[in-house]
Amino acid sequence: MNQDNQDKKQIKEYQKNPMSNFSDSINHSMVSNLKGLTKGGCLTKIITLIIIIIGGLLILSQCSH
């Protein structure tokens, strides 16, 4: 199957199920490269680490109740 046929098939699928395109977009936007968080200076890395630690503690405190 060549690229044109695949594109046409995908367009037809999106026309049949318009929400599948929306959900694909949401899923792709949620999955990102975590290296982007740590790019930058030392201060950026420290702030990111603190936020991750606080988030982890909040999740653990919710699970213990």
C-alpha angles and dihedrals in degrees: 000000000000128000095262092055091048091050092049091048091050092048091051090049091051090049091052093045110024093173091061089067090050093049091048089053092049093048092050092049093051094051108070142156110275091204087075089068094057098043110109138047133328092271092057091051092049093049091047091050092049092050091050092049093048091048091050092050091050091051092048092049091052092049094051094060 
